[in-house]
Amino acid sequence: MSGPIKHIVMWRLRGETQAERSVARTKVKTLFEGLKGRIDGLTHIEVGVDVSDVDYACDVVLVSEFTDSAALKAYATHPEHLRVREELGDLRIGRFQVDYPIKETGA
């Protein structure tokens, strides 16, 4: 697949109390936002923290865009990405992912 690709990941995080989950959410957000400008082919990164607090919601969502599927594949094994995953350890208890091509629109 050629062309830009969007990579969306949502996590449920470990934490017994609301305070523990809040700390976990902030850590995920900070670490992933720190990847901005550090990985070739990563053209956009945005991290959102859930504010609904409904019991079926994920805690954090990562919305990122890559120049193409090769860049996304390289991201998976990039040392900076692996460092973030290692720092998060077992903080994540659930993970959901969607990757899809971005349709380019004319002006």
Secondary structure, DSSP 8 states (H G I E B T S, - for coil): --S-EEEEEEEEE--SSHHHHHHHHHHHHHHHHTTTTTSTTEEEEEEEE--S--TT--SEEEEEEESSHHHHHHHHT-HHHHHHHHHHGGGEEEEEEEEEE------
